């Protein structure tokens, strides 16, 4: 097994890069988000890798952090999700957002990623939801909740109630925002729905 590859970025193409290490060019499969984050050709890179072994192939898949690698390895434990499908999903959304979609049960958005149909999305949620901590998504900016001032009064009251219960303001606003639309809902109705998003 190869834990990571560190060397000069020699080539970058859609779906893969070549890292030169001691005169050898090592092909590493990467998502488009990883490829876009890499330095220029000729500069040093370090990719944490997963080694996939099949009868007729040995492939490496690379990630910028151990956390992303660990999550990729969790994804490929799901029936019907191979390395390429998992890579496509992580190319469509950052790992932290995929965790958020799983935790909130958003199979609709998950299924929009390449290679992920509705049934596969639901299976990912079913098999991984209990393995993801809400702490994993607290720093996620791309799906952050509206600012408190943008919420209607009943929703702001629900946020304050959740904060009183011990949740951070960011957690509370995110959960409440997921409980919309708010038309006609009182504080108790919003709070009940928001709590479902927190468990």
C-alpha positions in Angstrom: 0.0 0.0 0.0 1.2 3.5 -0.8 0.3 6.1 1.9 1.1 9.2 -0.1 3.0 10.3 -3.2 5.3 13.3 -3.0 7.2 14.7 -6.0 7.1 17.0 -9.0 3.8 17.5 -10.8 4.8 16.4 -14.3 1.4 16.2 -16.1 -2.2 17.2 -15.4 -5.1 15.9 -17.4 -8.9 15.5 -16.7 -9.2 12.7 -14.1 -5.5 12.2 -13.4 -2.1 13.6 -12.8 1.4 12.3 -13.1 3.8 12.9 -10.2 7.5 12.3 -10.9 9.2 10.6 -8.0 12.9 9.6 -8.3 12.6 9.3 -12.1 9.4 7.4 -12.1 6.1 9.0 -13.4 3.3 7.8 -11.1 -0.3 8.1 -12.4 -2.7 9.2 -9.7 -6.5 9.5 -10.3 -7.9 12.8 -8.9 -11.2 14.6 -8.9 -11.5 17.9 -10.8 -11.6 19.8 -7.5 -8.3 18.3 -6.5 -6.7 18.9 -9.9 -7.8 22.6 -9.8 -6.2 23.0 -6.4 -2.8 21.7 -7.4 0.2 24.0 -8.2 1.7 24.5 -11.6 3.5 21.8 -13.6 7.0 21.5 -12.3 6.2 22.3 -8.7 6.1 19.9 -5.8 2.9 18.2 -4.8 1.9 15.7 -2.0 -1.2 13.5 -2.5 -2.5 11.1 0.1 -3.4 7.9 -1.8 -5.7 5.0 -1.9 -4.5 1.9 -3.8 -7.3 0.0 -5.6 -6.3 -3.5 -6.7 -8.2 -5.5 -9.2 -7.3 -8.6 -11.2 -6.2 -6.6 -14.2 -5.4 -3.2 -12.7 -3.7 -1.4 -9.8 -4.7 2.3 -9.5 -3.9 5.1 -7.2 -6.4 7.8 -6.2 -5.1 11.0 -4.6 -6.4 13.6 -2.2 -5.0 16.7 -0.6 -5.8 15.7 3.0 -6.1 12.5 5.0 -9.6 13.5 6.0 -10.7 13.5 2.3 -8.9 10.2 1.8 -10.7 8.7 4.8 -14.0 9.9 3.5 -13.3 8.5 0.0 -12.6 5.1 1.6 -15.9 5.3 3.5 -17.7 6.0 0.3 -16.3 3.0 -1.6 -17.6 0.7 1.2 -21.1 1.5 -0.1 -22.5 -1.1 -2.5 -22.5 0.2 -6.0 -20.0 3.0 -5.3 -16.6 2.2 -6.8 -13.5 4.5 -6.8 -14.4 6.3 -10.0 -18.0 7.0 -8.8 -16.7 8.2 -5.5 -14.2 10.4 -7.2 -16.9 11.9 -9.4 -19.0 12.7 -6.4 -16.1 14.4 -4.7 -15.4 16.3 -7.9 -19.0 17.6 -7.9 -19.1 18.6 -4.3 -16.4 19.1 -1.6 -16.2 16.3 0.9 -17.6 18.5 3.7 -20.6 19.3 1.5 -21.2 15.6 0.7 -21.1 14.9 4.4 -23.7 17.6 4.9 -26.0 16.2 2.2 -25.7 12.8 3.8 -26.4 14.1 7.3 -29.4 16.0 6.1 -30.7 13.2 3.9 -30.6 15.2 0.7 -30.7 12.4 -1.8 -31.9 14.8 -4.5 -28.8 16.9 -4.6 -26.5 13.9 -4.1 -28.1 12.2 -7.1 -27.1 15.1 -9.4 -23.4 14.1 -9.2 -22.1 12.0 -12.1 -22.7 8.3 -11.7 -25.0 8.7 -8.7 -28.6 7.8 -9.3 -31.4 8.2 -6.8 -31.1 4.7 -5.4 -27.3 5.0 -5.0 -27.7 8.3 -3.2 -30.3 6.8 -0.8 -27.9 3.9 -0.2 -25.0 6.3 0.6 -27.2 8.1 3.1 -28.5 5.0 4.7 -25.1 3.4 5.1 -23.0 6.4 6.1 -25.3 8.8 8.0 -24.5 7.2 11.3 -20.8 7.4 10.6 -20.7 11.2 10.2 -20.5 13.6 13.1 -22.3 16.9 12.9 -19.0 18.4 13.9 -17.7 17.4 10.4 -19.9 20.0 8.8 -19.8 23.0 11.1 -17.1 24.8 9.1 -18.8 24.3 5.8 -19.3 27.7 4.1 -20.8 26.7 0.8 -24.0 25.5 2.3 -24.1 27.8 5.3 -27.4 29.0 6.6 -28.8 32.5 5.9 -27.6 35.1 8.4 -29.9 35.3 11.4 -31.2 38.8 10.2 -32.4 37.2 6.9 -34.7 34.8 8.8 -38.3 35.7 9.7 -39.0 36.4 13.4 -40.4 33.0 14.1 -37.3 31.3 12.7 -35.0 33.7 14.6 -36.8 32.7 17.8 -36.3 29.0 16.9 -32.6 29.8 16.4 -32.4 31.4 19.9 -34.2 28.4 21.4 -31.7 26.0 19.9 -28.8 28.1 21.2 -30.4 28.0 24.6 -30.4 24.2 24.3 -26.7 24.2 23.8 -26.2 24.3 20.0 -23.9 26.9 18.5 -25.4 29.7 16.6 -24.0 28.4 13.3 -25.5 25.0 14.0 -28.8 26.5 15.0 -29.1 28.8 11.9 -28.2 26.0 9.5 -30.8 23.6 11.0 -33.5 26.3 11.0 -32.7 27.3 7.4 -33.2 23.6 6.4 -36.7 23.8 8.0 -38.1 26.3 5.5 -40.3 27.5 3.9 -41.5 29.2 7.0 -44.9 30.5 5.7 -47.5 30.0 8.4 -45.2 28.0 10.7 -44.9 29.0 14.3 -41.8 28.7 16.5 -42.7 25.2 17.8 -43.3 23.8 14.3 -39.9 25.3 13.0 -38.1 24.0 16.1 -39.5 20.5 15.7 -38.3 20.3 12.1 -34.9 21.9 12.9 -34.3 19.4 15.7 -34.8 16.6 13.1 -31.9 18.1 11.1 -29.6 18.0 14.1 -30.0 14.3 14.7 
